[in-house]
């Protein structure tokens, strides 16, 4: 099993540009989570899906952020327009069933200049 | 979800047991204790979880007090590769679908020669 796959690993973009982060969960997992990590705020949950349906997006900072899960094997997190304060490491995680045993991806390090 | 309290940092000599404490005095009857760790620049990694009985797996042991108000994660023979931030999280029981895990600031474990 290749684990949770995130792409790209690193992204550098200019302020105002659109950024799309991608995640492929582990096959068979039915829950997917997007987290953001910064030194100041630690690990924050942005949104999570169960069976491709968004359940809780209360952590999405503002309307510039959107997430989709069109099928069980793919999810995107989009920031439009990006701002320097969005610079962070974005993690995707997936799990199966009701126990909170997540598998995390390697993350995408986003730098907005 | 019950709040957890962990020491900010700990040191451990390589080869010795690392005992990481966690207080969760407001834990309710159906809440589990989860432990994750995050090695620098990687995504968090699941270690172990338990409800009330002590648990052991290939990575660690989890000791939960009888009143369930605190727990200890034990790494029996710490190595340099165990240097990481360790998170103790309390979350509700198995409901059939996953729900969110909230990560605090954790304990930074430094394993030294």
Interface residues (C-beta under 8 A of the other chain):
Chain A: X4 X30 X31 X33 X35 X42 X43 X45 X48 X50 X51 X55 X56 X91 X93 X95 X96 X97 X98 X99 X100 X101 X102 X103 X104 X105 X106 X107
Chain B: X32 X34 X36 X38 X42 X43 X44 X45 X46 X49 X89 X91 X93 X94 X95 X96 X97 X98 X99 X100 X101 X102 X103 X104 X105
